[in-house]
């Protein structure tokens, strides 16, 4: 079976790849996780941009031994240690996090190489620019998004769009450059007013 590329990301209501900070516990970590937990045994590789990697590497390895961590944090820490992490960076030299390697070539080449090998699914876990490049190259098979009920007004857009104020058409037809169509797999509300969305590419 061909390895799938899953984009697993957070998004605000206005499309920013941000995680708003709330007064209470974020993302119901102590309640449920519909994005990663069901896939701990079906993913063996995580793709990360350089900035996302630096944040993940500073946070996740220590959570498995943190007595204040909730079960999801400890379980995700062990999972993230175990899987291969591929970081797309031109400057990172010697990643300290176990099972991490640096990819300096085009993401499309790296994913082609990964898919040519036997293995489980590949998850894009962080990096909006990396996400945009994979989507533009039609390399994402499924979208798994937790959408926060917030308009933040700034940040890094998860999806790339172009500004065409004089666009002559009312609609963008199938097959048009930049258009990608997905089929809904699952959509459900989470206890903290977030919405979990799962789409599969309609090939």
C-alpha positions, -999 to 999 in steps of 0.1 A, spaced: 0 0 0 13 35 -9 23 56 20 0 86 25 10 121 33 -13 136 61 -13 173 69 -21 176 106 -23 212 116 -41 238 137 -59 267 120 -79 297 132 -113 307 119 -96 332 96 -72 307 82 -40 314 101 -17 286 111 -18 297 147 -29 283 180 -47 309 201 -39 310 238 -69 308 260 -73 312 298 -81 275 302 -63 244 290 -58 245 252 -70 219 227 -87 197 254 -54 178 259 -69 162 289 -101 152 272 -95 139 236 -73 142 206 -89 133 173 -59 142 152 -28 123 164 -39 97 190 -59 75 165 -28 75 142 1 68 166 4 33 152 -1 42 115 25 70 112 62 65 113 75 97 98 69 134 107 78 163 84 87 196 100 98 231 89 128 245 106 109 269 129 84 242 139 112 217 146 129 241 170 97 245 190 88 208 190 124 198 200 124 223 229 90 211 242 81 175 233 111 153 244 108 164 280 70 159 283 71 121 288 88 126 322 69 158 332 47 149 362 24 178 353 18 166 318 -16 151 309 -17 116 294 -18 129 258 13 149 263 33 120 277 20 96 250 27 121 222 62 127 236 70 90 234 55 88 199 75 118 186 107 103 200 101 70 183 92 81 147 116 95 121 115 133 120 126 149 87 134 186 90 136 208 60 163 234 67 193 249 50 210 259 83 203 232 109 235 211 113 233 185 140 198 180 154 199 169 190 165 152 190 167 114 185 156 100 152 159 133 134 176 140 101 178 172 79 166 174 44 181 202 23 167 193 -11 132 200 -26 104 186 -5 89 169 -35 122 149 -40 122 139 -3 86 127 -3 92 108 -35 121 91 -18 101 83 13 72 69 -7 96 46 -26 104 29 6 82 6 26 67 22 57 37 37 73 20 70 67 39 104 67 26 133 87 33 170 80 32 183 116 43 219 114 54 246 91 28 266 71 53 274 43 62 237 40 25 229 40 19 254 12 47 239 -9 34 204 -5 -2 214 -14 10 233 -44 29 202 -56 -2 181 -50 16 159 -25 -9 160 4 -33 130 5 -54 140 36 -60 171 56 -66 168 94 -73 202 109 -84 215 143 -100 248 137 -101 273 166 -131 295 170 -110 327 168 -103 355 144 -67 365 151 -62 390 123 -26 382 118 -1 354 116 10 329 89 -18 318 65 -21 280 64 -32 281 27 -16 302 0 -39 324 -21 -33 351 -47 -49 385 -48 -66 390 -81 -90 420 -77 -100 419 -114 -106 382 -115 -129 378 -145 -148 347 -134 -174 342 -107 -161 307 -99 -128 288 -103 -134 257 -125 -121 222 -117 -86 217 -130 -77 254 -126 -42 261 -114 -40 261 -76 -74 243 -71 -74 211 -51 -106 192 -43 -111 171 -12 -138 147 1 -151 150 36 -142 121 58 -152 134 92 -163 167 108 -172 171 144 -172 196 172 -148 194 201 -157 203 237 -138 236 236 -157 249 205 -130 238 181 -140 219 150 -121 188 138 -121 185 100 -107 155 81 -106 155 43 -91 131 17 -79 143 -16 -104 137 -44 -82 121 -71 
